[in-house]
Amino acid sequence: MADETDLHVGKRLRRRRRLLGMTQQDLASQVGVRFQQIQKYECGANRITASRLYELAKAMNVSVQYFFDGIPASDAPDAANDAERMEGDILSQKETLELVRAYYRLGERPRKRLLELAKALEGDTSNTGVA
């Protein structure tokens, strides 16, 4: 039976892979395993060793900590940035993935302008009381 942490890490692995538009085979080839192993990691059936987690993080351009983000720490105090944490399911929504993919297909300058626009719009909605 899969441990809650293994399930969480597997979900984060799947989310990032899909966000990047990678297949399980693509990722498996980059880290030197078979795609079935990636399947087992993603469903939490197999635990990921520290060295393999490092290889996966490198292949997907994230820090190792990415896989553990969002795990509730029962005895630890809340981190200073917890108020900014977004709802976990929002990152697995199709619309969010499409938006992020489209964003990264833009050049650097249009990306910066789009980000500034989004920040400006966020400020506008908070001032008018519209949610």
DSSP file with accessible surface (Angstrom, degrees, kcal/mol):
  #  RESIDUE AA STRUCTURE BP1 BP2  ACC     N-H-->O    O-->H-N    N-H-->O    O-->H-N    TCO  KAPPA ALPHA  PHI   PSI    X-CA   Y-CA   Z-CA
    1    1 A M              0   0  239      0, 0.0     2,-0.2     0, 0.0    43,-0.0   0.000 360.0 360.0 360.0 137.2    0.0    0.0    0.0
    2    2 A A        -     0   0   34     41,-0.1     2,-0.1     1,-0.1    43,-0.1  -0.449 360.0-124.5 -75.9 139.6    1.3    3.4   -0.9
    3    3 A D     >  -     0   0   66     41,-0.3     4,-2.3    -2,-0.2     5,-0.2  -0.459  24.3-115.1 -74.8 151.6    2.3    5.9    1.7
    4    4 A E  H  > S+     0   0  169      1,-0.2     4,-2.4     2,-0.2     5,-0.1   0.873 117.4  51.4 -58.7 -38.0    0.7    9.3    1.6
    5    5 A T  H  > S+     0   0   56      2,-0.2     4,-2.9     1,-0.2     5,-0.2   0.924 108.5  50.6 -66.3 -42.6    4.0   11.0    0.9
    6    6 A D  H  > S+     0   0   28      1,-0.2     4,-2.4     2,-0.2    -2,-0.2   0.905 111.3  49.1 -61.4 -40.3    4.7    8.6   -2.0
    7    7 A L  H  X S+     0   0   67     -4,-2.3     4,-2.4     2,-0.2    -1,-0.2   0.920 112.0  48.6 -63.8 -43.2    1.3    9.4   -3.4
    8    8 A H  H  X S+     0   0   47     -4,-2.4     4,-2.4     2,-0.2    -2,-0.2   0.940 112.2  47.3 -63.6 -46.9    1.9   13.1   -3.1
    9    9 A V  H  X S+     0   0   10     -4,-2.9     4,-2.4     1,-0.2    -1,-0.2   0.917 112.1  51.5 -61.7 -41.6    5.3   12.9   -4.8
   10   10 A G  H  X S+     0   0    1     -4,-2.4     4,-2.5    -5,-0.2    -1,-0.2   0.903 109.4  49.5 -62.1 -41.1    3.8   10.8   -7.6
   11   11 A K  H  X S+     0   0  123     -4,-2.4     4,-2.7     2,-0.2    -1,-0.2   0.904 111.3  49.0 -65.2 -40.8    1.0   13.3   -8.2
   12   12 A R  H  X S+     0   0   23     -4,-2.4     4,-2.4    55,-0.2     5,-0.2   0.896 110.3  51.9 -66.0 -37.8    3.5   16.2   -8.3
   13   13 A L  H  X S+     0   0    0     -4,-2.4     4,-2.4    -5,-0.2    -2,-0.2   0.950 112.5  44.9 -61.8 -48.5    5.7   14.2  -10.8
   14   14 A R  H  X S+     0   0   65     -4,-2.5     4,-2.7     1,-0.2     5,-0.3   0.925 112.3  52.3 -62.2 -43.9    2.6   13.5  -13.0
   15   15 A R  H  X S+     0   0   42     -4,-2.7     4,-2.4     1,-0.2    -1,-0.2   0.935 112.4  44.0 -59.7 -46.6    1.5   17.2  -12.8
   16   16 A R  H  X S+     0   0   42     -4,-2.4     4,-2.1     2,-0.2    -1,-0.2   0.917 112.5  52.1 -66.9 -41.9    4.9   18.5  -13.8
   17   17 A R  H  <>S+     0   0   21     -4,-2.4     5,-2.5    -5,-0.2     4,-0.4   0.939 113.2  44.5 -60.3 -45.2    5.3   16.0  -16.6
   18   18 A R  H ><5S+     0   0  129     -4,-2.7     3,-1.3     1,-0.2    -1,-0.2   0.890 108.9  56.8 -67.0 -38.9    2.0   16.9  -18.1
   19   19 A L  H 3<5S+     0   0   35     -4,-2.4    -1,-0.2     1,-0.3    -2,-0.2   0.889 108.8  47.1 -59.0 -37.5    2.6   20.6  -17.6
   20   20 A L  T 3<5S-     0   0   74     -4,-2.1    -1,-0.3    -5,-0.2    -2,-0.2   0.521 114.2-119.8 -81.1  -5.7    5.7   20.2  -19.7
   21   21 A G  T < 5 +     0   0   49     -3,-1.3     2,-0.3    -4,-0.4    -3,-0.2   0.770  62.9 148.7  71.9  26.1    3.8   18.2  -22.3
   22   22 A M      < -     0   0   22     -5,-2.5    -1,-0.2    -6,-0.2     2,-0.2  -0.683  41.9-135.7 -93.9 147.0    6.1   15.2  -21.8
   23   23 A T     >  -     0   0   70     -2,-0.3     4,-2.2    -3,-0.1     5,-0.2  -0.512  29.6-108.9 -87.3 167.0    5.0   11.6  -22.2
   24   24 A Q  H  > S+     0   0   40      1,-0.2     4,-2.8     2,-0.2     5,-0.2   0.897 123.0  53.6 -61.9 -36.1    6.0    8.9  -19.6
   25   25 A Q  H  > S+     0   0   90      2,-0.2     4,-2.6     1,-0.2    -1,-0.2   0.906 105.6  52.8 -65.0 -41.5    8.3    7.5  -22.3
   26   26 A D  H  > S+     0   0   75      1,-0.2     4,-1.6     2,-0.2    -1,-0.2   0.941 114.0  42.1 -57.8 -49.6    9.9   10.9  -22.8
   27   27 A L  H  X S+     0   0    0     -4,-2.2     4,-1.5     1,-0.2    -2,-0.2   0.922 112.3  53.7 -66.1 -43.2   10.7   11.3  -19.1
   28   28 A A  H  X>S+     0   0    0     -4,-2.8     5,-2.2     1,-0.2     4,-1.1   0.911 107.3  51.9 -58.2 -42.5   11.8    7.7  -18.8
   29   29 A S  H  <5S+     0   0   81     -4,-2.6     3,-0.3     1,-0.2    -1,-0.2   0.878 107.0  53.4 -62.8 -37.2   14.3    8.1  -21.6
   30   30 A Q  H  <5S+     0   0  117     -4,-1.6    -1,-0.2     1,-0.2    -2,-0.2   0.800 117.4  35.5 -70.0 -29.0   15.8   11.2  -20.0
   31   31 A V  H  <5S-     0   0   13     -4,-1.5    -1,-0.2    -3,-0.4    -2,-0.2   0.405 113.6-110.3-108.0   2.0   16.4    9.4  -16.6
   32   32 A G  T  <5S+     0   0   66     -4,-1.1     2,-0.3    -3,-0.3    -3,-0.2   0.851  77.5 107.7  79.3  35.0   17.3    6.0  -17.9
   33   33 A V  S   <S-     0   0   29     -5,-2.2    -1,-0.3    -6,-0.1     2,-0.2  -0.817  71.7 -93.7-129.8 175.4   14.3    3.9  -16.8
   34   34 A R    >>  -     0   0  193     -2,-0.3     3,-1.3     1,-0.1     4,-1.2  -0.591  35.2-114.2 -87.4 156.2   11.3    2.3  -18.6
   35   35 A F  H 3> S+     0   0   68      1,-0.3     4,-2.3    -2,-0.2     5,-0.2   0.824 115.0  65.1 -61.9 -27.6    8.0    4.1  -18.9
   36   36 A Q  H 3> S+     0   0   81      1,-0.2     4,-2.1     2,-0.2    -1,-0.3   0.866  98.3  54.5 -62.3 -32.6    6.4    1.5  -16.7
   37   37 A Q  H <> S+     0   0   49     -3,-1.3     4,-2.4     2,-0.2    -1,-0.2   0.910 105.9  50.9 -67.6 -39.7    8.7    2.7  -13.9
   38   38 A I  H  X S+     0   0    0     -4,-1.2     4,-2.8     1,-0.2    -2,-0.2   0.926 108.5  53.3 -61.8 -41.6    7.4    6.2  -14.3
   39   39 A Q  H  X S+     0   0   84     -4,-2.3     4,-1.8     1,-0.2     6,-0.3   0.924 109.4  48.2 -57.2 -45.4    3.9    4.9  -14.1
   40   40 A K  H  X>S+     0   0   95     -4,-2.1     5,-1.5     1,-0.2     6,-1.4   0.883 111.8  49.5 -65.3 -39.1    4.7    3.2  -10.8
   41   41 A Y  H ><5S+     0   0   13     -4,-2.4     3,-0.9     1,-0.2    -2,-0.2   0.932 110.2  51.3 -62.3 -46.1    6.3    6.3   -9.5
   42   42 A E  H 3<5S+     0   0    5     -4,-2.8    -2,-0.2     1,-0.3    -1,-0.2   0.830 112.9  43.4 -65.7 -32.6    3.3    8.4  -10.5
   43   43 A C  H 3<5S-     0   0   68     -4,-1.8    -1,-0.3    -5,-0.2    -2,-0.2   0.495 113.1-116.1 -91.9  -1.0    0.7    6.2   -8.8
   44   44 A G  T <<5S+     0   0    3     -3,-0.9   -41,-0.3    -4,-0.6    -3,-0.2   0.578  80.3 124.1  82.3   8.2    2.8    5.8   -5.7
   45   45 A A  S   <S+     0   0   66     -5,-1.5     2,-0.4    -6,-0.3    -4,-0.2   0.848  75.4  37.3 -69.8 -34.1    3.3    2.0   -6.2
   46   46 A N  S    S-     0   0   56     -6,-1.4    -2,-0.2    -9,-0.2     2,-0.2  -0.966  84.8-126.8-119.4 138.4    7.1    2.4   -6.1
   47   47 A R        -     0   0  164     -2,-0.4     2,-0.5    -3,-0.1    -6,-0.1  -0.495  23.5-126.0 -77.4 150.6    9.1    4.8   -4.0
   48   48 A I        -     0   0   31     -2,-0.2    -1,-0.0    -7,-0.1   -39,-0.0  -0.865  20.9-131.6-101.1 125.9   11.6    7.1   -5.6
   49   49 A T     >  -     0   0   80     -2,-0.5     4,-2.8     1,-0.1     5,-0.2  -0.272  24.8-109.6 -69.4 162.5   15.1    7.0   -4.4
   50   50 A A  H  > S+     0   0   87      1,-0.2     4,-2.3     2,-0.2     5,-0.1   0.918 119.0  48.8 -60.2 -43.1   16.9   10.3   -3.6
   51   51 A S  H  > S+     0   0   77      2,-0.2     4,-2.1     1,-0.2    -1,-0.2   0.908 112.9  47.2 -67.3 -38.1   19.2   10.0   -6.6
   52   52 A R  H  > S+     0   0   58      2,-0.2     4,-2.8     1,-0.2     5,-0.2   0.910 110.1  53.2 -68.8 -38.8   16.3    9.2   -9.0
   53   53 A L  H  X S+     0   0   11     -4,-2.8     4,-2.6     1,-0.2    -2,-0.2   0.915 108.4  50.9 -62.0 -38.8   14.3   12.1   -7.6
   54   54 A Y  H  X S+     0   0  138     -4,-2.3     4,-2.4    -5,-0.2    -1,-0.2   0.925 110.7  48.3 -63.2 -43.9   17.3   14.4   -8.2
   55   55 A E  H  X S+     0   0   69     -4,-2.1     4,-2.5     2,-0.2    -2,-0.2   0.903 112.4  49.0 -63.4 -42.0   17.5   13.1  -11.9
   56   56 A L  H  X S+     0   0    0     -4,-2.8     4,-1.8     2,-0.2    -2,-0.2   0.916 110.7  50.2 -63.6 -43.2   13.7   13.6  -12.3
   57   57 A A  H  <>S+     0   0    3     -4,-2.6     5,-2.3    -5,-0.2     4,-0.3   0.924 112.1  47.7 -61.6 -43.6   13.9   17.1  -10.9
   58   58 A K  H ><5S+     0   0  141     -4,-2.4     3,-1.1     1,-0.2    -2,-0.2   0.927 110.9  50.9 -63.0 -43.3   16.8   17.9  -13.3
   59   59 A A  H 3<5S+     0   0   27     -4,-2.5    -1,-0.2     1,-0.3    -2,-0.2   0.804 117.0  40.5 -65.5 -28.5   15.0   16.5  -16.3
   60   60 A M  T 3<5S-     0   0    1     -4,-1.8    -1,-0.3    -5,-0.2    -2,-0.2   0.272 110.4-119.8-106.6   9.5   11.9   18.5  -15.5
   61   61 A N  T < 5S+     0   0  139     -3,-1.1     2,-0.3    -4,-0.3    -3,-0.2   0.896  72.4 114.5  56.6  48.0   13.8   21.7  -14.5
   62   62 A V      < -     0   0   31     -5,-2.3    -1,-0.2    -6,-0.1     2,-0.2  -0.920  69.3-101.0-135.2 165.5   12.5   22.0  -10.9
   63   63 A S    >   -     0   0   75     -2,-0.3     3,-1.3     1,-0.1     4,-0.4  -0.504  34.4-113.7 -80.4 159.2   14.1   21.7   -7.5
   64   64 A V  G >  S+     0   0   51      1,-0.3     3,-1.4     2,-0.2     4,-0.4   0.880 116.2  66.9 -59.8 -34.1   13.8   18.5   -5.6
   65   65 A Q  G >> S+     0   0  112      1,-0.3     3,-1.8     2,-0.2     4,-1.1   0.803  82.4  76.7 -58.4 -27.7   11.7   20.4   -3.1
   66   66 A Y  G X4 S+     0   0   30     -3,-1.3     3,-0.7     1,-0.3    -1,-0.3   0.872  89.1  56.3 -49.8 -42.0    9.0   20.9   -5.8
   67   67 A F  G <4 S+     0   0    0     -3,-1.4    -1,-0.3    -4,-0.4   -55,-0.2   0.726 111.1  43.2 -67.5 -20.3    7.9   17.3   -5.2
   68   68 A F  G X4 S+     0   0   68     -3,-1.8     3,-1.9    -4,-0.4    -1,-0.2   0.511  82.5 121.2-103.5  -7.8    7.2   17.9   -1.5
   69   69 A D  T << S+     0   0   69     -4,-1.1   -57,-0.0    -3,-0.7    -3,-0.0  -0.331  75.6  25.4 -57.6 134.2    5.5   21.3   -1.8
   70   70 A G  T 3  S+     0   0   35      1,-0.3    -1,-0.3     3,-0.0    18,-0.1   0.347  81.3 133.6  93.8  -5.9    2.1   21.2   -0.3
   71   71 A I    <   -     0   0   53     -3,-1.9    -1,-0.3     1,-0.1     2,-0.2  -0.674  61.2-121.3 -76.8 123.5    2.7   18.3    2.1
   72   72 A P        -     0   0  116      0, 0.0     2,-0.8     0, 0.0    -1,-0.1  -0.480  16.5-145.7 -68.5 129.9    1.2   19.4    5.4
   73   73 A A        -     0   0   63     -2,-0.2    -2,-0.0     1,-0.2    -3,-0.0  -0.881   9.4-161.3 -95.9 109.1    3.8   19.5    8.2
   74   74 A S  S    S+     0   0  116     -2,-0.8    -1,-0.2     1,-0.2     0, 0.0   0.884  85.4  23.8 -63.5 -42.3    1.9   18.5   11.3
   75   75 A D  S    S+     0   0  156      2,-0.1    -1,-0.2     0, 0.0    -2,-0.0   0.595 103.0  94.6-100.5 -12.3    4.3   19.8   13.9
   76   76 A A  S    S-     0   0   50      1,-0.1    -3,-0.1     3,-0.0     3,-0.1  -0.536  79.2-111.4 -83.1 146.1    6.1   22.4   11.9
   77   77 A P        -     0   0  122      0, 0.0    -1,-0.1     0, 0.0    -2,-0.1  -0.346  46.9 -85.9 -68.3 156.4    5.0   26.1   12.0
   78   78 A D        -     0   0  137      1,-0.1     2,-0.1     2,-0.1     0, 0.0  -0.381  46.8-113.3 -62.3 139.9    3.5   27.5    8.9
   79   79 A A    >   -     0   0   54      1,-0.1     3,-1.6    -3,-0.1     4,-0.2  -0.340  26.4-110.4 -70.4 158.0    6.0   28.8    6.4
   80   80 A A  T 3  S+     0   0  116      1,-0.3     3,-0.4     2,-0.1    -1,-0.1   0.787 116.1  49.8 -62.8 -26.2    6.0   32.6    5.8
   81   81 A N  T >  S+     0   0  101      1,-0.2     3,-1.4     2,-0.1     4,-0.4   0.280  74.5 107.2 -99.3  12.9    4.7   32.2    2.3
   82   82 A D  G X  S+     0   0   38     -3,-1.6     3,-1.3     1,-0.3    -1,-0.2   0.825  71.6  64.0 -61.0 -30.0    1.7   29.8    3.1
   83   83 A A  G 3  S+     0   0  104     -3,-0.4    -1,-0.3     1,-0.3    -2,-0.1   0.802 101.9  51.1 -64.3 -25.1   -0.8   32.6    2.5
   84   84 A E  G <  S+     0   0  163     -3,-1.4    -1,-0.3    -4,-0.1    -2,-0.2   0.508  81.0 119.6 -90.0  -4.9    0.3   32.7   -1.2
   85   85 A R    <   -     0   0  138     -3,-1.3     2,-0.2    -4,-0.4     3,-0.1  -0.410  58.8-137.7 -65.6 130.8   -0.1   29.0   -1.7
   86   86 A M        -     0   0  111     -2,-0.1    -1,-0.1     1,-0.1     5,-0.1  -0.533  33.3 -82.2 -86.9 156.9   -2.7   28.3   -4.4
   87   87 A E    >>  -     0   0  140     -2,-0.2     3,-1.3     1,-0.1     4,-0.5  -0.331  41.7-129.7 -55.7 130.3   -5.3   25.6   -4.2
   88   88 A G  G >4 S+     0   0   40      1,-0.3     3,-1.0     2,-0.2     4,-0.3   0.862 101.9  56.2 -57.0 -40.4   -3.6   22.3   -5.2
   89   89 A D  G >> S+     0   0  104      1,-0.2     3,-1.2     2,-0.2     4,-0.5   0.727  89.2  75.9 -69.1 -19.7   -6.2   21.2   -7.8
   90   90 A I  G X4 S+     0   0   57     -3,-1.3     3,-0.9     1,-0.3     6,-0.2   0.861  91.3  55.6 -62.0 -31.3   -5.9   24.4   -9.8
   91   91 A L  G << S+     0   0   59     -3,-1.0    -1,-0.3    -4,-0.5    -2,-0.2   0.679 104.6  52.8 -77.1 -15.7   -2.6   23.2  -11.3
   92   92 A S  G <4 S+     0   0   66     -3,-1.2    -1,-0.2    -4,-0.3    -2,-0.2   0.494  83.1 110.9 -97.1  -1.7   -4.1   20.0  -12.6
   93   93 A Q  S <X S-     0   0   94     -3,-0.9     4,-2.1    -4,-0.5     3,-0.2  -0.481  72.7-129.6 -73.5 141.4   -7.0   21.8  -14.4
   94   94 A K  H  > S+     0   0  153      1,-0.2     4,-2.6     2,-0.2     5,-0.2   0.893 107.1  55.0 -58.0 -42.2   -6.8   21.6  -18.2
   95   95 A E  H  > S+     0   0  148      1,-0.2     4,-2.4     2,-0.2    -1,-0.2   0.905 107.2  50.0 -60.8 -40.8   -7.3   25.4  -18.6
   96   96 A T  H  > S+     0   0   25     -6,-0.2     4,-2.6    -3,-0.2    -1,-0.2   0.934 111.1  48.7 -64.0 -44.7   -4.3   26.1  -16.3
   97   97 A L  H  X S+     0   0   20     -4,-2.1     4,-2.6     1,-0.2    -2,-0.2   0.916 111.6  49.3 -62.7 -42.1   -2.1   23.8  -18.2
   98   98 A E  H  X S+     0   0   98     -4,-2.6     4,-2.4     2,-0.2    -1,-0.2   0.908 111.4  49.9 -63.7 -41.3   -3.1   25.3  -21.5
   99   99 A L  H  X S+     0   0  113     -4,-2.4     4,-2.5    -5,-0.2    -2,-0.2   0.935 112.3  46.5 -63.0 -45.6   -2.4   28.8  -20.1
  100  100 A V  H  X S+     0   0   40     -4,-2.6     4,-2.3     2,-0.2    -2,-0.2   0.925 112.7  49.6 -66.2 -42.0    1.0   27.9  -18.8
  101  101 A R  H  X S+     0   0   84     -4,-2.6     4,-1.0    -5,-0.2    -1,-0.2   0.928 112.5  47.3 -62.2 -44.2    2.0   26.2  -22.0
  102  102 A A  H >X S+     0   0   39     -4,-2.4     4,-0.7    -5,-0.2     3,-0.5   0.909 109.9  54.5 -63.0 -40.6    0.9   29.2  -24.1
  103  103 A Y  H >< S+     0   0   53     -4,-2.5     3,-1.1     1,-0.2    -2,-0.2   0.928 108.6  47.5 -58.1 -46.5    2.7   31.5  -21.8
  104  104 A Y  H 3< S+     0   0  150     -4,-2.3    -1,-0.2     1,-0.3    -2,-0.2   0.656 102.0  63.6 -77.5 -10.9    6.0   29.7  -22.2
  105  105 A R  H << S+     0   0  184     -4,-1.0    -1,-0.3    -3,-0.5    -2,-0.2   0.675  90.2  88.8 -80.4 -15.8    5.6   29.6  -26.0
  106  106 A L  S << S-     0   0   67     -3,-1.1    -3,-0.0    -4,-0.7     2,-0.0  -0.401  88.6-103.6 -74.7 158.5    5.8   33.4  -25.9
  107  107 A G     >  -     0   0   42     -2,-0.1     4,-2.1     1,-0.1     5,-0.2  -0.225  39.4 -97.3 -72.5 171.3    9.1   35.2  -26.1
  108  108 A E  H  > S+     0   0  120      1,-0.2     4,-2.2     2,-0.2     5,-0.2   0.913 120.3  49.4 -60.9 -46.0   10.7   36.7  -23.0
  109  109 A R  H  > S+     0   0  186      1,-0.2     4,-2.3     2,-0.2    -1,-0.2   0.950 112.0  46.1 -64.5 -48.1    9.4   40.3  -23.6
  110  110 A P  H  > S+     0   0   57      0, 0.0     4,-2.7     0, 0.0    -1,-0.2   0.887 111.1  54.9 -62.3 -33.8    5.7   39.3  -24.3
  111  111 A R  H  X S+     0   0   64     -4,-2.1     4,-2.5     2,-0.2    -2,-0.2   0.939 108.8  47.2 -61.7 -45.7    5.8   37.0  -21.2
  112  112 A K  H  X S+     0   0  123     -4,-2.2     4,-2.3     1,-0.2    -1,-0.2   0.914 113.1  48.7 -62.2 -40.8    7.0   39.9  -19.0
  113  113 A R  H  X S+     0   0  166     -4,-2.3     4,-2.3     2,-0.2    -1,-0.2   0.907 111.3  49.7 -66.7 -40.3    4.3   42.2  -20.4
  114  114 A L  H  X S+     0   0   70     -4,-2.7     4,-2.7     2,-0.2    -2,-0.2   0.910 110.4  50.6 -65.0 -40.7    1.6   39.5  -19.9
  115  115 A L  H  X S+     0   0   73     -4,-2.5     4,-2.5     2,-0.2    -2,-0.2   0.931 110.5  48.9 -62.6 -44.3    2.7   39.0  -16.3
  116  116 A E  H  X S+     0   0  113     -4,-2.3     4,-2.4     1,-0.2    -1,-0.2   0.896 110.7  51.5 -63.1 -39.3    2.6   42.7  -15.7
  117  117 A L  H  X S+     0   0   93     -4,-2.3     4,-2.8     2,-0.2    -2,-0.2   0.937 109.3  49.7 -61.9 -45.8   -0.9   42.9  -17.2
  118  118 A A  H  X S+     0   0   54     -4,-2.7     4,-2.3     1,-0.2    -2,-0.2   0.914 111.6  48.7 -61.1 -41.5   -2.1   40.0  -15.0
  119  119 A K  H  X S+     0   0  107     -4,-2.5     4,-2.0     2,-0.2    -1,-0.2   0.909 111.6  49.8 -64.6 -40.3   -0.7   41.8  -11.9
  120  120 A A  H  X S+     0   0   54     -4,-2.4     4,-2.0     1,-0.2    -2,-0.2   0.910 110.9  49.0 -65.7 -40.8   -2.4   45.0  -12.9
  121  121 A L  H  X S+     0   0   92     -4,-2.8     4,-2.2     2,-0.2    -1,-0.2   0.883 107.8  54.9 -65.8 -37.4   -5.7   43.3  -13.5
  122  122 A E  H  X S+     0   0  136     -4,-2.3     4,-1.8    -5,-0.2    -1,-0.2   0.926 108.8  48.3 -61.2 -42.7   -5.4   41.6  -10.1
  123  123 A G  H  X S+     0   0   28     -4,-2.0     4,-1.5     1,-0.2    -1,-0.2   0.891 109.0  53.9 -64.5 -39.0   -5.0   45.0   -8.5
  124  124 A D  H  X S+     0   0   95     -4,-2.0     4,-1.3     1,-0.2     6,-0.2   0.916 108.7  48.0 -62.7 -42.8   -8.0   46.4  -10.4
  125  125 A T  H  X>S+     0   0   63     -4,-2.2     5,-1.0     1,-0.2     4,-0.8   0.872 109.9  51.9 -71.3 -32.0  -10.3   43.6   -9.2
  126  126 A S  H  <5S+     0   0   84     -4,-1.8    -1,-0.2     1,-0.2    -2,-0.2   0.841 109.6  50.4 -72.3 -29.4   -9.3   43.9   -5.5
  127  127 A N  H  <5S+     0   0  136     -4,-1.5    -1,-0.2     1,-0.2    -2,-0.2   0.799 111.7  46.5 -76.6 -29.2   -9.9   47.7   -5.6
  128  128 A T  H  <5S-     0   0   97     -4,-1.3    -1,-0.2     2,-0.2    -2,-0.2   0.558 108.7-119.4 -91.3  -7.7  -13.4   47.4   -7.0
  129  129 A G  T  <5 +     0   0   69     -4,-0.8     2,-0.4     1,-0.3    -3,-0.2   0.535  67.3 138.7  83.2   4.5  -14.5   44.6   -4.7
  130  130 A V      <       0   0   92     -5,-1.0    -1,-0.3    -6,-0.2    -2,-0.2  -0.696 360.0 360.0 -84.7 134.6  -15.1   42.2   -7.6
  131  131 A A              0   0  140     -2,-0.4    -1,-0.0    -3,-0.1    -5,-0.0  -0.489 360.0 360.0 -89.7 360.0  -14.0   38.7   -6.8
